[in-house]
Amino acid sequence: MMFKHALDETNSAYISLFTSNDAAALFQLIDRNRKHLGAWLRIPGMTVTEEDSKGFIERTRLRYAREEGYWLGIWFRGELRDYEFLNGRFLHRVMYGLRAEEWKRSIVQQR
C-alpha cells in the first residue's frame, strides 16, 4: 500500500490510496448501493463489472502520478465505506458515506 493513514487510535478507520487489489471491494460498494448512488452520480452506470472498477483505479493512480489530485478509499473495520477525490479544494468534505444507510454520516464519529 502506497499511502495509509489511521483516522482513530485503534486503526479501525483509515484512508488509503487505491491499489488494484481494491477493485473487488470498490465494485461491491458501488453495486450494493447502485440505486442510491444513481440518483446523484454517473458512476453506477459506468461500473457494471469488477474490471470497470479496476480501470477506474488505474486511471486514479495515473492522476496521482501527474499530481492532479487523488482518490482515497475510506475504510472502517476492514470494509471499504466510501471514496473521495482530493485535490486540496475539497478536504472539508471527506468522510461522508456512500452507503445508503450511512448517507451523510461521518465515519469518524462511528467509533
N, CA and C of each residue as an Amber inpcrd file, in Angstrom:
protein
   333
   0.8530000  -1.1650000   0.0000000   0.0000000   0.0000000   0.0000000
   0.9020000   1.2320000   0.0000000   0.6400000   2.1340000  -0.8930000
   1.4670000   3.3200000  -1.0670000   1.2380000   4.3510000   0.0370000
   0.0220000   4.5170000   0.4790000  -0.3210000   5.5030000   1.4910000
  -1.4730000   4.9650000   2.3200000  -1.3100000   5.0400000   3.6330000
  -2.3750000   4.6450000   4.5490000  -2.2600000   5.5370000   5.7730000
  -3.3860000   6.0990000   6.1940000  -3.3830000   6.9840000   7.3520000
  -4.5400000   6.6110000   8.2750000  -4.2060000   6.2900000   9.5220000
  -5.2250000   5.9320000  10.5130000  -6.0410000   7.1570000  10.8940000
  -7.3390000   6.9580000  11.0890000  -8.2430000   8.0380000  11.4860000
  -8.6440000   7.9600000  12.9490000  -8.2440000   6.8880000  13.6030000
  -8.5350000   6.7550000  15.0230000  -7.3850000   6.0190000  15.6930000
  -7.4110000   5.9880000  17.0000000  -6.3080000   5.3870000  17.7540000
  -6.2720000   3.8630000  17.6530000  -7.3350000   3.2250000  17.2260000
  -7.3570000   1.7610000  17.1230000  -7.0420000   1.2630000  15.7150000
  -6.8560000   2.1840000  14.7770000  -6.6120000   1.8470000  13.3670000
  -7.7840000   1.1180000  12.7220000  -8.9750000   1.2100000  13.3090000
 -10.1340000   0.5620000  12.6860000 -10.6870000   1.4020000  11.5430000
 -10.3670000   2.6830000  11.5230000 -10.7650000   3.5690000  10.4280000
  -9.5010000   4.1740000   9.8300000  -9.4020000   4.1050000   8.5020000
  -8.2300000   4.6850000   7.8470000  -8.5670000   5.0710000   6.4150000
  -7.7230000   5.9070000   5.8470000  -7.8240000   6.2730000   4.4410000
  -6.5780000   5.7540000   3.7450000  -6.7310000   5.3930000   2.4750000
  -5.5810000   4.8960000   1.7180000  -5.7950000   5.1330000   0.2300000
  -4.6870000   5.2590000  -0.4900000  -4.7610000   5.2910000  -1.9410000
  -5.2250000   3.9290000  -2.4160000  -6.0050000   3.9020000  -3.4600000
  -6.4550000   2.6280000  -4.0160000  -5.3040000   1.8860000  -4.6830000
  -5.3420000   0.5690000  -4.5810000  -4.4560000  -0.3000000  -5.3470000
  -5.3370000  -1.2300000  -6.1720000  -4.7400000  -1.9330000  -7.1050000
  -5.5260000  -2.8620000  -7.9310000  -6.2010000  -3.9310000  -7.0790000
  -5.6540000  -4.2210000  -5.9100000  -6.2630000  -5.2070000  -5.0090000
  -7.6020000  -4.7420000  -4.4390000  -7.9080000  -3.4640000  -4.5680000
  -9.1520000  -2.9150000  -4.0220000 -10.3130000  -2.9420000  -5.0140000
 -10.0860000  -3.4290000  -6.2230000 -11.1160000  -3.3890000  -7.2690000
 -12.3890000  -4.1280000  -6.8520000 -12.2570000  -5.2890000  -6.2510000
 -13.4440000  -6.0580000  -5.8520000 -14.2430000  -5.3080000  -4.7880000
 -13.5590000  -4.7570000  -3.7920000 -14.2490000  -4.0220000  -2.7270000
 -14.9490000  -2.7850000  -3.2860000 -14.2900000  -2.0860000  -4.1990000
 -14.8940000  -0.8990000  -4.7990000 -16.1210000  -1.2740000  -5.6250000
 -16.0020000  -2.3230000  -6.4300000 -17.1470000  -2.7470000  -7.2280000
 -18.3180000  -3.1500000  -6.3300000 -18.0460000  -3.8950000  -5.2730000
 -19.1140000  -4.3340000  -4.3720000 -19.8010000  -3.1490000  -3.6950000
 -19.0220000  -2.1360000  -3.2880000 -19.6060000  -0.9400000  -2.6790000
 -20.5670000  -0.2620000  -3.6490000 -20.1220000  -0.0900000  -4.8790000
 -20.9640000   0.5600000  -5.8870000 -22.1720000  -0.3040000  -6.2220000
 -21.9540000  -1.6000000  -6.4000000 -23.0380000  -2.4940000  -6.7930000
 -24.1210000  -2.5850000  -5.7170000 -23.7210000  -2.6730000  -4.4500000
 -24.6930000  -2.7670000  -3.3460000 -25.5140000  -1.4910000  -3.1870000
 -24.9610000  -0.3770000  -3.6440000 -25.6160000   0.9120000  -3.4480000
 -25.9720000   1.5810000  -4.7680000 -26.1130000   0.7700000  -5.7960000
 -26.3300000   1.2520000  -7.1640000 -27.5430000   2.1960000  -7.2760000
 -28.6710000   1.8030000  -6.7450000 -29.8840000   2.6230000  -6.8550000
 -29.7110000   3.9450000  -6.1060000 -29.2120000   3.8610000  -4.9090000
 -28.9840000   5.0500000  -4.0870000 -28.0220000   6.0140000  -4.7800000
 -26.9060000   5.5080000  -5.2640000 -25.8920000   6.3530000  -5.9070000
 -26.3730000   6.9120000  -7.2360000 -27.1690000   6.1260000  -7.9470000
 -27.6340000   6.5340000  -9.2660000 -28.4750000   7.7990000  -9.2630000
 -29.0370000   8.1370000  -8.1190000 -29.8360000   9.3610000  -8.0200000
 -28.9750000  10.6160000  -8.1500000 -27.6750000  10.5010000  -7.8330000
 -26.8010000  11.6720000  -7.8400000 -25.5770000  11.5370000  -8.7390000
 -25.1340000  10.3290000  -8.9440000 -23.8420000  10.1250000  -9.6090000
 -23.9650000   9.2930000 -10.8800000 -23.0240000   9.4720000 -11.7830000
 -22.9760000   8.6730000 -13.0110000 -22.2400000   7.3480000 -12.8110000
 -21.5030000   7.2350000 -11.7290000 -20.6170000   6.0850000 -11.5300000
 -21.3320000   4.7320000 -11.6080000 -22.5570000   4.5560000 -11.1000000
 -23.1830000   3.2310000 -11.2010000 -23.3710000   2.7700000 -12.6450000
 -23.7360000   3.6820000 -13.5300000 -23.9170000   3.3180000 -14.9300000
 -22.6190000   3.0180000 -15.6480000 -21.5220000   3.5280000 -15.1180000
 -20.2110000   3.3180000 -15.7300000 -19.4800000   2.1280000 -15.1150000
 -20.0400000   1.5600000 -14.0560000 -19.3840000   0.4750000 -13.3280000
 -20.3060000  -0.7370000 -13.3180000 -20.1430000  -1.5970000 -14.3090000
 -21.0110000  -2.7730000 -14.3950000 -20.2590000  -4.0700000 -14.1250000
 -18.9320000  -4.0040000 -14.0750000 -18.1190000  -5.1820000 -13.7630000
 -16.9770000  -4.7800000 -12.8390000 -16.3720000  -5.7670000 -12.2300000
 -15.1940000  -5.5180000 -11.3980000 -14.0520000  -4.9380000 -12.2350000
 -13.9810000  -5.3240000 -13.4950000 -12.9540000  -4.7700000 -14.3920000
 -13.1240000  -3.2640000 -14.5610000 -14.3580000  -2.7790000 -14.5490000
 -14.5910000  -1.3330000 -14.6150000 -13.9730000  -0.6380000 -13.4050000
 -14.1170000  -1.2440000 -12.2410000 -13.5140000  -0.6750000 -11.0290000
 -11.9960000  -0.7150000 -11.1100000 -11.4630000  -1.7860000 -11.6470000
 -10.0070000  -1.8900000 -11.8040000  -9.4980000  -0.7970000 -12.7480000
 -10.2030000  -0.5590000 -13.8420000  -9.8250000   0.5050000 -14.7680000
  -9.8780000   1.8710000 -14.1080000 -10.9070000   2.0920000 -13.2900000
 -11.0190000   3.3470000 -12.5490000  -9.8020000   3.5360000 -11.6480000
  -9.4280000   2.4910000 -10.9370000  -8.2780000   2.5780000 -10.0330000
  -7.0050000   2.8750000 -10.8130000  -6.8220000   2.2360000 -11.9440000
  -5.6340000   2.5000000 -12.7610000  -5.5950000   3.9640000 -13.1960000
  -6.7310000   4.5060000 -13.5960000  -6.7820000   5.9160000 -14.0030000
  -6.5120000   6.8470000 -12.8220000  -7.0110000   6.4870000 -11.6420000
  -6.7700000   7.3470000 -10.4790000  -5.2990000   7.3630000 -10.1080000
  -4.6290000   6.2510000 -10.2890000  -3.1980000   6.1970000  -9.9680000
  -2.3930000   7.0410000 -10.9530000  -2.8340000   7.1010000 -12.2040000
  -2.1690000   7.9660000 -13.1770000  -2.3530000   9.4380000 -12.8000000
  -3.5470000   9.8000000 -12.3680000  -3.7890000  11.1860000 -11.9260000
  -2.8970000  11.5270000 -10.7390000  -2.7660000  10.5850000  -9.8180000
  -1.9030000  10.7990000  -8.6530000  -0.4590000  11.0280000  -9.1030000
   0.0130000  10.2140000 -10.0320000   1.3900000  10.3370000 -10.5300000
   1.6170000  11.6830000 -11.2200000   0.5820000  12.2190000 -11.8530000
   0.6940000  13.5150000 -12.5350000   0.4010000  14.6900000 -11.5910000
   0.1900000  14.3820000 -10.3110000  -0.1040000  15.3880000  -9.2900000
  -1.3570000  16.1960000  -9.6230000  -2.3800000  15.4980000 -10.1060000
  -3.6570000  16.1230000 -10.4490000  -4.7400000  15.8190000  -9.4130000
  -4.3410000  15.4390000  -8.2500000  -5.2860000  15.0440000  -7.2180000
  -5.2560000  13.5320000  -7.0590000  -6.0420000  13.0400000  -6.1370000
  -6.0210000  11.6070000  -5.8820000  -7.3330000  11.1610000  -5.2500000
  -7.6170000   9.8820000  -5.4680000  -8.7920000   9.2440000  -4.8740000
  -8.3200000   8.4050000  -3.7000000  -8.9970000   8.5400000  -2.5870000
  -8.6930000   7.7640000  -1.3970000  -9.8660000   6.8580000  -1.0670000
  -9.5490000   5.6390000  -0.6770000 -10.5580000   4.7520000  -0.1290000
 -10.6840000   5.0480000   1.3550000 -11.8890000   5.0330000   1.8650000
 -12.1250000   5.2420000   3.2880000 -12.6210000   3.9090000   3.8420000
 -11.8540000   3.3560000   4.7410000 -12.0790000   2.0100000   5.2560000
 -12.4630000   2.0720000   6.7270000 -13.3600000   1.1890000   7.1400000
 -13.7660000   1.1020000   8.5410000 -13.9430000  -0.3670000   8.8810000
 -13.1940000  -0.8080000   9.8570000 -13.2140000  -2.2110000  10.2830000
 -13.0140000  -3.1670000   9.1060000 -12.0590000  -2.8310000   8.2500000
 -11.6860000  -3.7010000   7.1400000 -12.5930000  -3.6510000   5.9300000
 -13.6030000  -2.7870000   5.9470000 -14.5590000  -2.7050000   4.8430000
 -14.4860000  -1.3280000   4.1880000 -14.4500000  -1.3130000   2.8580000
 -14.4850000  -0.0480000   2.1380000 -15.8460000   0.5930000   2.3430000
 -15.8610000   1.8280000   2.8630000 -17.1210000   2.5000000   3.1530000
 -17.4000000   3.6570000   2.2130000 -16.3500000   4.2270000   1.6160000
 -16.5170000   5.4280000   0.8110000 -15.2360000   5.6420000   0.0310000
 -15.2960000   6.5700000  -0.8880000 -14.0790000   7.0330000  -1.5490000
 -14.2690000   8.4920000  -1.8910000 -13.1920000   9.2200000  -1.8770000
 -13.2490000  10.6610000  -2.0960000 -12.1100000  11.0930000  -3.0040000
 -12.3760000  12.0940000  -3.8130000 -11.3530000  12.7240000  -4.6330000
 -10.8460000  13.9460000  -3.8890000  -9.5500000  14.0700000  -3.7710000
  -8.9600000  15.2100000  -3.0840000  -7.9470000  15.8950000  -3.9870000
  -8.0170000  17.1930000  -4.0090000  -7.0110000  17.9600000  -4.7340000
  -6.6920000  19.2490000  -4.0040000  -6.9800000  19.3090000  -2.7400000
  -6.6990000  20.4850000  -1.9430000  -7.9050000  21.3850000  -1.7360000
  -8.8370000  21.3950000  -2.6840000 -10.0080000  22.2700000  -2.5670000
 -11.1550000  21.6200000  -1.8090000 -11.1480000  20.3070000  -1.6750000
 -12.3120000  19.6110000  -1.1250000 -12.0140000  18.8570000   0.1690000
 -10.9550000  19.2030000   0.8520000 -10.5960000  18.4710000   2.0600000
 -11.6800000  18.5410000   3.1320000 -12.4740000  19.5840000   3.1360000
 -13.5110000  19.7640000   4.1490000 -14.6720000  18.7880000   3.9990000
 -14.7950000  18.1020000   2.8810000 -15.9710000  17.2600000   2.6740000
 -15.6700000  15.7640000   2.7540000 -14.5400000  15.4030000   3.2670000
 -14.1740000  13.9950000   3.3860000 -15.0150000  13.3240000   4.4700000
 -15.3040000  12.0660000   4.2890000 -15.9120000  11.1930000   5.2900000
 -17.4160000  11.0790000   5.2350000 -18.0460000  11.4110000   4.1610000
 -19.4790000  11.1970000   4.0610000 -19.7450000   9.9110000   3.3060000
 -20.4550000   8.9880000   3.9200000 -20.6350000   7.6560000   3.3780000
 -21.4440000   7.5960000   2.1030000 -21.0420000   6.6880000   1.2220000
 -21.7920000   6.4310000   0.0040000 -22.8680000   5.3820000   0.2290000
 -22.7040000   4.5780000   1.2620000 -23.6910000   3.5430000   1.5120000
 -25.0040000   4.1870000   1.9330000 -26.0990000   3.6870000   1.4190000
 -27.4100000   4.2950000   1.6650000 -27.6950000   4.4600000   3.1580000
 -27.3580000   3.4670000   3.9600000 -27.6660000   3.5380000   5.3880000
 -26.7380000   4.4880000   6.1430000 -25.6890000   4.9890000   5.4820000
 -24.7620000   5.9000000   6.1520000 -24.7030000   7.2580000   5.4800000
 -25.6520000   7.5600000   4.6320000 -25.6070000   8.7940000   3.8600000
 -25.4430000  10.0010000   4.7800000 -24.4010000  10.7540000   4.5400000
 -24.0560000  11.9820000   5.2650000 -23.7230000  11.7520000   6.7320000
 -23.3400000  10.5560000   7.1040000 -22.8730000  10.2990000   8.4690000
 -21.3630000  10.1680000   8.4270000 -20.6950000  10.8140000   9.3180000
 -19.2400000  10.7790000   9.3470000 -18.7490000   9.4570000   9.9100000
 -17.8590000   8.8060000   9.1890000 -17.3030000   7.5310000   9.6430000
 -16.4830000   7.7210000  10.9130000 -15.8550000   8.8670000  11.0590000
 -15.0270000   9.1230000  12.2300000 -15.8740000   9.1370000  13.4960000
 -17.1260000   9.5140000  13.3970000 -18.0000000   9.5650000  14.5590000
 -18.5780000   8.1980000  14.9150000 -18.2240000   7.1560000  14.1760000
 -18.7920000   5.8270000  14.4180000 -17.9100000   4.9630000  15.3040000
 -16.9450000   5.5120000  15.9720000 -16.0340000   4.7260000  16.8070000
 -16.7590000   3.9990000  17.8960000
